[in-house]
């Protein structure tokens, strides 16, 4: 891979319910073989749930595919996943976009673009933060 | 001169005469951060500048950066997909510059463009 290293998926400030879709990591991830992603949730109060969808695109950004979903409720926490582009996927996968089951992953699909989509329910108090990071290899 | 040539020229100068700094973006009451190490020129303001601009003090520094390392790192990270004319690569008030073990707060960042391409960044920071 040309540009291995630590990259930020973005830091989402969460208040009222809604969906925050971030831009893709603005680095060429061509040749990526695996990635580890970490999601840190730091609520300050209130709210119901927050789900983060780690997504990738296999067509340059036209179609986005869920490859991980991590879920939080009202407590602070950190969750991490590791995904490998070399995992065989011999049975075709029907991609989802923002609907992958909580705390599950789809391994074996990593394109040249990676982003996060943050979906929150309920109203969190000010300065509630969801931060995503990846280490790309 | 093309923008690419201007950036390369600045990169050469900074590699030769600059020093490494860490440019840090913090979020959520400073709980999380994302940073990039850049080569930069750091200098204080001379007496004439301090006299002309009443807002400047001896604690201020001017930091000159190339966009190269910032772009390669993808600093400050992914942004919300909201159309904006503001280039997120330009440090803003509240960002942090760390050099020689000392932390300085960015007061303002000035992007220098050539033909619409970001070729240089000048920051005013205060320690």
Interface residues (C-beta under 8 A of the other chain):
Chain A: X3 X5 X7 X8 X9 X10 X11 X12 X13 X20 X21 X22 X23 X24 X25 X26 X27 X40 X42 X115 X116 X127 X128 X129 X131 X132 X133
Chain B: X27 X28 X29 X31 X32 X34 X71 X72 X73 X74 X75 X76 X77 X78 X79 X80 X81
